[in-house]
Amino acid sequence: MLAVLLLVGLAAAQAPERCSSPLTLQGRELSYDYERRFERDALWVYDAYQEAVAWYETIDLNSTRDAYHDIWLWKERSWYRFNIRSRQCIRYELTLPFAKLEIPPNARFVESRYIGSLLVNVWAVEGEDVFSKYRSERVFTAADCISVYVTKFRPTTIERSAFFNLTQQITRRDLFVVPEECKK
């Protein structure tokens, strides 16, 4: 009997398989970084087929609020940052490859836990994005592999992002359209 219980315990303690999120997602992202006094409340759209991500966001940085439309288009290697109020646009070059929402090969399984009645898996990852290198904790739903929470530990700060009301259907494809002011 003890051997059976031990086998059941070992099977339950195994790490889940790595997975990829759906290739299209749309929802709301709330992010904050207390060290930099940064908060983001955004409509967020992700399209892995087109290698594109967009945010239509309100940002509060050091108690100054502004609204932006950020469009990251990896096939063009371009990040457009359009200030909605001033109508000014800045284009940056994207130098890192597109990163799908997935559990990368270097991720280490930490644990499974519940958010309410939702079973999620927690993974520890080291990586790099356009801002800096980081260590992170990523939380994905166990059933559909949808990213619901990310904490990035950067050299000088900690960022936290949470995703809500996610659907696999993109209804706001217009968020991938580069504003005319950015084409000048």
PyRosetta script that sets phi, psi and omega in degrees:
from pyrosetta import init, pose_from_sequence

init()
pose = pose_from_sequence("MLAVLLLVGLAAAQAPERCSSPLTLQGRELSYDYERRFERDALWVYDAYQEAVAWYETIDLNSTRDAYHDIWLWKERSWYRFNIRSRQCIRYELTLPFAKLEIPPNARFVESRYIGSLLVNVWAVEGEDVFSKYRSERVFTAADCISVYVTKFRPTTIERSAFFNLTQQITRRDLFVVPEECKK")
pose.set_psi(1, -42.4)
pose.set_omega(1, 178.9)
pose.set_phi(2, -62.5)
pose.set_psi(2, -38.4)
pose.set_omega(2, 178.8)
pose.set_phi(3, -63.6)
pose.set_psi(3, -40.5)
pose.set_omega(3, 178.7)
pose.set_phi(4, -64.1)
pose.set_psi(4, -44.5)
pose.set_omega(4, 178.7)
pose.set_phi(5, -63.6)
pose.set_psi(5, -38.7)
pose.set_omega(5, 177.5)
pose.set_phi(6, -63.7)
pose.set_psi(6, -42.8)
pose.set_omega(6, 178.2)
pose.set_phi(7, -64.4)
pose.set_psi(7, -41.1)
pose.set_omega(7, 177.9)
pose.set_phi(8, -63.3)
pose.set_psi(8, -42.1)
pose.set_omega(8, 179.0)
pose.set_phi(9, -64.2)
pose.set_psi(9, -42.0)
pose.set_omega(9, 178.0)
pose.set_phi(10, -65.1)
pose.set_psi(10, -40.6)
pose.set_omega(10, 178.7)
pose.set_phi(11, -64.1)
pose.set_psi(11, -40.5)
pose.set_omega(11, -179.5)
pose.set_phi(12, -70.0)
pose.set_psi(12, -28.1)
pose.set_omega(12, -176.6)
pose.set_phi(13, -84.7)
pose.set_psi(13, -4.8)
pose.set_omega(13, -179.1)
pose.set_phi(14, -69.2)
pose.set_psi(14, 147.4)
pose.set_omega(14, 178.7)
pose.set_phi(15, -69.3)
pose.set_psi(15, 140.5)
pose.set_omega(15, 175.3)
pose.set_phi(16, -68.2)
pose.set_psi(16, 162.2)
pose.set_omega(16, 178.1)
pose.set_phi(17, -69.6)
pose.set_psi(17, 149.6)
pose.set_omega(17, 174.2)
pose.set_phi(18, -65.7)
pose.set_psi(18, 151.0)
pose.set_omega(18, -176.6)
pose.set_phi(19, -145.8)
pose.set_psi(19, 170.3)
pose.set_omega(19, 174.8)
pose.set_phi(20, -118.9)
pose.set_psi(20, 143.6)
pose.set_omega(20, 175.3)
pose.set_phi(21, -69.1)
pose.set_psi(21, 164.5)
pose.set_omega(21, 172.6)
pose.set_phi(22, -54.3)
pose.set_psi(22, 151.8)
pose.set_omega(22, -173.9)
pose.set_phi(23, -76.5)
pose.set_psi(23, -13.7)
pose.set_omega(23, 172.4)
pose.set_phi(24, -132.6)
pose.set_psi(24, 136.9)
pose.set_omega(24, 177.1)
pose.set_phi(25, -147.4)
pose.set_psi(25, 149.8)
pose.set_omega(25, 174.7)
pose.set_phi(26, -143.5)
pose.set_psi(26, 139.8)
pose.set_omega(26, 178.8)
pose.set_phi(27, 179.8)
pose.set_psi(27, -155.6)
pose.set_omega(27, -177.6)
pose.set_phi(28, -115.2)
pose.set_psi(28, 137.9)
pose.set_omega(28, 176.5)
pose.set_phi(29, -120.1)
pose.set_psi(29, 130.6)
pose.set_omega(29, 171.3)
pose.set_phi(30, -115.5)
pose.set_psi(30, 123.7)
pose.set_omega(30, -179.6)
pose.set_phi(31, -129.2)
pose.set_psi(31, 150.3)
pose.set_omega(31, 174.4)
pose.set_phi(32, -152.6)
pose.set_psi(32, 153.2)
pose.set_omega(32, 179.2)
pose.set_phi(33, -142.2)
pose.set_psi(33, 104.0)
pose.set_omega(33, -174.3)
pose.set_phi(34, -69.6)
pose.set_psi(34, -32.0)
pose.set_omega(34, -179.7)
pose.set_phi(35, -63.5)
pose.set_psi(35, -45.8)
pose.set_omega(35, -179.9)
pose.set_phi(36, -87.6)
pose.set_psi(36, -3.8)
pose.set_omega(36, -177.0)
pose.set_phi(37, 56.6)
pose.set_psi(37, 53.3)
pose.set_omega(37, -176.1)
pose.set_phi(38, -118.1)
pose.set_psi(38, 132.2)
pose.set_omega(38, 173.7)
pose.set_phi(39, -135.1)
pose.set_psi(39, 140.9)
pose.set_omega(39, 178.6)
pose.set_phi(40, -130.2)
pose.set_psi(40, 132.8)
pose.set_omega(40, 171.4)
pose.set_phi(41, -124.9)
pose.set_psi(41, 112.8)
pose.set_omega(41, -169.1)
pose.set_phi(42, -139.0)
pose.set_psi(42, 148.8)
pose.set_omega(42, 161.0)
pose.set_phi(43, -82.2)
pose.set_psi(43, 127.8)
pose.set_omega(43, -171.7)
pose.set_phi(44, -122.9)
pose.set_psi(44, 134.7)
pose.set_omega(44, -179.5)
pose.set_phi(45, -131.5)
pose.set_psi(45, 133.0)
pose.set_omega(45, -176.2)
pose.set_phi(46, -130.1)
pose.set_psi(46, 126.5)
pose.set_omega(46, 179.7)
pose.set_phi(47, -134.4)
pose.set_psi(47, 99.9)
pose.set_omega(47, -178.7)
pose.set_phi(48, -71.6)
pose.set_psi(48, -26.7)
pose.set_omega(48, 177.4)
pose.set_phi(49, -61.0)
pose.set_psi(49, -43.8)
pose.set_omega(49, -178.3)
pose.set_phi(50, -93.4)
pose.set_psi(50, -1.1)
pose.set_omega(50, -176.3)
pose.set_phi(51, 51.8)
pose.set_psi(51, 57.4)
pose.set_omega(51, -176.1)
pose.set_phi(52, -141.2)
pose.set_psi(52, 144.6)
pose.set_omega(52, 175.2)
pose.set_phi(53, -137.8)
pose.set_psi(53, 140.7)
pose.set_omega(53, 178.7)
pose.set_phi(54, -139.4)
pose.set_psi(54, 148.5)
pose.set_omega(54, 175.4)
pose.set_phi(55, -129.5)
pose.set_psi(55, 138.5)
pose.set_omega(55, 169.5)
pose.set_phi(56, -117.0)
pose.set_psi(56, 106.0)
pose.set_omega(56, -159.8)
pose.set_phi(57, -136.0)
pose.set_psi(57, 156.7)
pose.set_omega(57, 167.2)
pose.set_phi(58, -110.5)
pose.set_psi(58, 128.4)
pose.set_omega(58, -178.7)
pose.set_phi(59, -119.9)
pose.set_psi(59, 134.0)
pose.set_omega(59, 174.3)
pose.set_phi(60, -113.5)
pose.set_psi(60, 112.4)
pose.set_omega(60, -179.8)
pose.set_phi(61, -123.9)
pose.set_psi(61, 115.7)
pose.set_omega(61, -178.0)
pose.set_phi(62, 52.7)
pose.set_psi(62, 45.6)
pose.set_omega(62, 177.6)
pose.set_phi(63, 67.8)
pose.set_psi(63, 14.2)
pose.set_omega(63, 174.6)
pose.set_phi(64, -109.5)
pose.set_psi(64, 119.9)
pose.set_omega(64, -178.3)
pose.set_phi(65, -95.4)
pose.set_psi(65, 140.7)
pose.set_omega(65, 175.0)
pose.set_phi(66, -149.6)
pose.set_psi(66, 163.9)
pose.set_omega(66, -178.8)
pose.set_phi(67, -121.0)
pose.set_psi(67, 135.3)
pose.set_omega(67, -177.5)
pose.set_phi(68, -133.7)
pose.set_psi(68, 156.3)
pose.set_omega(68, 168.5)
pose.set_phi(69, -121.7)
pose.set_psi(69, 106.2)
pose.set_omega(69, 179.3)
pose.set_phi(70, -100.3)
pose.set_psi(70, 131.7)
pose.set_omega(70, 178.4)
pose.set_phi(71, -129.3)
pose.set_psi(71, 120.4)
pose.set_omega(71, 178.7)
pose.set_phi(72, -110.6)
pose.set_psi(72, 112.6)
pose.set_omega(72, -177.6)
pose.set_phi(73, -118.2)
pose.set_psi(73, 98.4)
pose.set_omega(73, -175.1)
pose.set_phi(74, -68.3)
pose.set_psi(74, -32.0)
pose.set_omega(74, 179.2)
pose.set_phi(75, -64.1)
pose.set_psi(75, -27.3)
pose.set_omega(75, 175.0)
pose.set_phi(76, -93.4)
pose.set_psi(76, -11.0)
pose.set_omega(76, -174.3)
pose.set_phi(77, 60.2)
pose.set_psi(77, 36.9)
pose.set_omega(77, -175.0)
pose.set_phi(78, -127.4)
pose.set_psi(78, 140.7)
pose.set_omega(78, 170.9)
pose.set_phi(79, -120.7)
pose.set_psi(79, 118.0)
pose.set_omega(79, 177.9)
pose.set_phi(80, -102.2)
pose.set_psi(80, 128.3)
pose.set_omega(80, 177.1)
pose.set_phi(81, -118.2)
pose.set_psi(81, 103.7)
pose.set_omega(81, -175.4)
pose.set_phi(82, -105.3)
pose.set_psi(82, 119.6)
pose.set_omega(82, 176.8)
pose.set_phi(83, -82.2)
pose.set_psi(83, 115.5)
pose.set_omega(83, -173.2)
pose.set_phi(84, -66.1)
pose.set_psi(84, -37.0)
pose.set_omega(84, -177.7)
pose.set_phi(85, -76.4)
pose.set_psi(85, -47.3)
pose.set_omega(85, -176.6)
pose.set_phi(86, -85.4)
pose.set_psi(86, -14.6)
pose.set_omega(86, -178.5)
pose.set_phi(87, 66.4)
pose.set_psi(87, 21.3)
pose.set_omega(87, 177.3)
pose.set_phi(88, -95.3)
pose.set_psi(88, 146.1)
pose.set_omega(88, -177.7)
pose.set_phi(89, -129.8)
pose.set_psi(89, 139.2)
pose.set_omega(89, 174.4)
pose.set_phi(90, -124.0)
pose.set_psi(90, 135.5)
pose.set_omega(90, 177.0)
pose.set_phi(91, -108.5)
pose.set_psi(91, 130.9)
pose.set_omega(91, 175.7)
pose.set_phi(92, -115.8)
pose.set_psi(92, 153.7)
pose.set_omega(92, 176.2)
pose.set_phi(93, -89.8)
pose.set_psi(93, 133.7)
pose.set_omega(93, 174.2)
pose.set_phi(94, -90.5)
pose.set_psi(94, 119.8)
pose.set_omega(94, -176.7)
pose.set_phi(95, -105.5)
pose.set_psi(95, -22.8)
pose.set_omega(95, 178.4)
pose.set_phi(96, -87.0)
pose.set_psi(96, 154.0)
pose.set_omega(96, 179.4)
pose.set_phi(97, -70.1)
pose.set_psi(97, 158.1)
pose.set_omega(97, 175.8)
pose.set_phi(98, -60.2)
pose.set_psi(98, 136.7)
pose.set_omega(98, 179.5)
pose.set_phi(99, -113.6)
pose.set_psi(99, 113.9)
pose.set_omega(99, 176.1)
pose.set_phi(100, -66.9)
pose.set_psi(100, 154.2)
pose.set_omega(100, 173.6)
pose.set_phi(101, -77.2)
pose.set_psi(101, 97.4)
pose.set_omega(101, -178.1)
pose.set_phi(102, -155.3)
pose.set_psi(102, 170.0)
pose.set_omega(102, 175.1)
pose.set_phi(103, -89.0)
pose.set_psi(103, 109.5)
pose.set_omega(103, -173.9)
pose.set_phi(104, -70.2)
pose.set_psi(104, 163.1)
pose.set_omega(104, -178.3)
pose.set_phi(105, -58.8)
pose.set_psi(105, -30.3)
pose.set_omega(105, -178.5)
pose.set_phi(106, -85.8)
pose.set_psi(106, 4.4)
pose.set_omega(106, -179.1)
pose.set_phi(107, -73.1)
pose.set_psi(107, 147.3)
pose.set_omega(107, 177.0)
pose.set_phi(108, -117.4)
pose.set_psi(108, 125.8)
pose.set_omega(108, 179.3)
pose.set_phi(109, -66.3)
pose.set_psi(109, 132.2)
pose.set_omega(109, 179.8)
pose.set_phi(110, -101.9)
pose.set_psi(110, -56.3)
pose.set_omega(110, -178.3)
pose.set_phi(111, -173.2)
pose.set_psi(111, 167.1)
pose.set_omega(111, 168.7)
pose.set_phi(112, -105.2)
pose.set_psi(112, 145.0)
pose.set_omega(112, 176.8)
pose.set_phi(113, -150.7)
pose.set_psi(113, 172.2)
pose.set_omega(113, 179.3)
pose.set_phi(114, -110.7)
pose.set_psi(114, 137.5)
pose.set_omega(114, 166.7)
pose.set_phi(115, -109.3)
pose.set_psi(115, 101.9)
pose.set_omega(115, -170.0)
pose.set_phi(116, 63.2)
pose.set_psi(116, -120.0)
pose.set_omega(116, 178.1)
pose.set_phi(117, -102.0)
pose.set_psi(117, 6.0)
pose.set_omega(117, -177.3)
pose.set_phi(118, -91.5)
pose.set_psi(118, 120.3)
pose.set_omega(118, 177.2)
pose.set_phi(119, -80.4)
pose.set_psi(119, 127.5)
pose.set_omega(119, 179.1)
pose.set_phi(120, -127.8)
pose.set_psi(120, 157.6)
pose.set_omega(120, 176.1)
pose.set_phi(121, -115.0)
pose.set_psi(121, 138.2)
pose.set_omega(121, -177.5)
pose.set_phi(122, -108.8)
pose.set_psi(122, 131.0)
pose.set_omega(122, -178.5)
pose.set_phi(123, -126.6)
pose.set_psi(123, 141.7)
pose.set_omega(123, 174.2)
pose.set_phi(124, -101.4)
pose.set_psi(124, 133.3)
pose.set_omega(124, -174.9)
pose.set_phi(125, -139.9)
pose.set_psi(125, 143.7)
pose.set_omega(125, 168.7)
pose.set_phi(126, -110.0)
pose.set_psi(126, 138.9)
pose.set_omega(126, -177.4)
pose.set_phi(127, -160.9)
pose.set_psi(127, -168.9)
pose.set_omega(127, 179.4)
pose.set_phi(128, -148.5)
pose.set_psi(128, 138.6)
pose.set_omega(128, 174.4)
pose.set_phi(129, -128.2)
pose.set_psi(129, -165.4)
pose.set_omega(129, -175.8)
pose.set_phi(130, -66.4)
pose.set_psi(130, -14.3)
pose.set_omega(130, -176.9)
pose.set_phi(131, -97.0)
pose.set_psi(131, -45.6)
pose.set_omega(131, -177.8)
pose.set_phi(132, -176.2)
pose.set_psi(132, 176.2)
pose.set_omega(132, 170.5)
pose.set_phi(133, -77.1)
pose.set_psi(133, 156.0)
pose.set_omega(133, -178.5)
pose.set_phi(134, -157.0)
pose.set_psi(134, 163.5)
pose.set_omega(134, 164.5)
pose.set_phi(135, -109.5)
pose.set_psi(135, 144.8)
pose.set_omega(135, -178.5)
pose.set_phi(136, -142.1)
pose.set_psi(136, 160.8)
pose.set_omega(136, 170.1)
pose.set_phi(137, -118.7)
pose.set_psi(137, 122.9)
pose.set_omega(137, -178.3)
pose.set_phi(138, -118.3)
pose.set_psi(138, 136.4)
pose.set_omega(138, -177.6)
pose.set_phi(139, -117.6)
pose.set_psi(139, 122.8)
pose.set_omega(139, -179.4)
pose.set_phi(140, -121.3)
pose.set_psi(140, 146.0)
pose.set_omega(140, 174.0)
pose.set_phi(141, -65.1)
pose.set_psi(141, 142.2)
pose.set_omega(141, -178.1)
pose.set_phi(142, -69.9)
pose.set_psi(142, -37.0)
pose.set_omega(142, -173.8)
pose.set_phi(143, -76.1)
pose.set_psi(143, -44.8)
pose.set_omega(143, -171.8)
pose.set_phi(144, -117.0)
pose.set_psi(144, -1.7)
pose.set_omega(144, -179.9)
pose.set_phi(145, 59.8)
pose.set_psi(145, 43.0)
pose.set_omega(145, 178.2)
pose.set_phi(146, -98.9)
pose.set_psi(146, 128.4)
pose.set_omega(146, 179.9)
pose.set_phi(147, -68.7)
pose.set_psi(147, 125.2)
pose.set_omega(147, -180.0)
pose.set_phi(148, -116.5)
pose.set_psi(148, -17.3)
pose.set_omega(148, -175.6)
pose.set_phi(149, -159.7)
pose.set_psi(149, 136.6)
pose.set_omega(149, 176.8)
pose.set_phi(150, -137.0)
pose.set_psi(150, 131.7)
pose.set_omega(150, 171.2)
pose.set_phi(151, -119.2)
pose.set_psi(151, 124.5)
pose.set_omega(151, 178.6)
pose.set_phi(152, -112.2)
pose.set_psi(152, 124.0)
pose.set_omega(152, 176.9)
pose.set_phi(153, -98.1)
pose.set_psi(153, 103.3)
pose.set_omega(153, -178.2)
pose.set_phi(154, -97.0)
pose.set_psi(154, 169.9)
pose.set_omega(154, -178.6)
pose.set_phi(155, -55.4)
pose.set_psi(155, -34.6)
pose.set_omega(155, -175.5)
pose.set_phi(156, -118.1)
pose.set_psi(156, -1.4)
pose.set_omega(156, -175.0)
pose.set_phi(157, -161.7)
pose.set_psi(157, 174.6)
pose.set_omega(157, 176.0)
pose.set_phi(158, -125.7)
pose.set_psi(158, 128.8)
pose.set_omega(158, 177.2)
pose.set_phi(159, -110.6)
pose.set_psi(159, 140.9)
pose.set_omega(159, 175.3)
pose.set_phi(160, -127.7)
pose.set_psi(160, 133.9)
pose.set_omega(160, 177.0)
pose.set_phi(161, -130.9)
pose.set_psi(161, 136.8)
pose.set_omega(161, 176.5)
pose.set_phi(162, -125.8)
pose.set_psi(162, 142.6)
pose.set_omega(162, -177.6)
pose.set_phi(163, -116.6)
pose.set_psi(163, 134.6)
pose.set_omega(163, -176.1)
pose.set_phi(164, -131.2)
pose.set_psi(164, 160.9)
pose.set_omega(164, 172.3)
pose.set_phi(165, 49.8)
pose.set_psi(165, 41.6)
pose.set_omega(165, -177.5)
pose.set_phi(166, -79.2)
pose.set_psi(166, 136.9)
pose.set_omega(166, 173.9)
pose.set_phi(167, -130.1)
pose.set_psi(167, 156.9)
pose.set_omega(167, 179.5)
pose.set_phi(168, -86.3)
pose.set_psi(168, -4.4)
pose.set_omega(168, 179.6)
pose.set_phi(169, -101.0)
pose.set_psi(169, 129.9)
pose.set_omega(169, 176.6)
pose.set_phi(170, -92.7)
pose.set_psi(170, 114.1)
pose.set_omega(170, 177.7)
pose.set_phi(171, -100.2)
pose.set_psi(171, -11.9)
pose.set_omega(171, -177.3)
pose.set_phi(172, -114.6)
pose.set_psi(172, 58.6)
pose.set_omega(172, 177.0)
pose.set_phi(173, -63.0)
pose.set_psi(173, -21.9)
pose.set_omega(173, 178.1)
pose.set_phi(174, -60.1)
pose.set_psi(174, -20.6)
pose.set_omega(174, 179.5)
pose.set_phi(175, -69.8)
pose.set_psi(175, -14.1)
pose.set_omega(175, 176.3)
pose.set_phi(176, -91.3)
pose.set_psi(176, -2.0)
pose.set_omega(176, -179.8)
pose.set_phi(177, -84.7)
pose.set_psi(177, 123.4)
pose.set_omega(177, -179.1)
pose.set_phi(178, -72.1)
pose.set_psi(178, 126.1)
pose.set_omega(178, 179.0)
pose.set_phi(179, -60.7)
pose.set_psi(179, 150.8)
pose.set_omega(179, -179.5)
pose.set_phi(180, -55.6)
pose.set_psi(180, -37.2)
pose.set_omega(180, -179.0)
pose.set_phi(181, -62.0)
pose.set_psi(181, -22.4)
pose.set_omega(181, -179.7)
pose.set_phi(182, -85.9)
pose.set_psi(182, -12.9)
pose.set_omega(182, -176.7)
pose.set_phi(183, -90.1)
pose.set_psi(183, -5.1)
pose.set_omega(183, -176.2)
pose.set_phi(184, -81.3)
pose.dump_pdb("model.pdb")
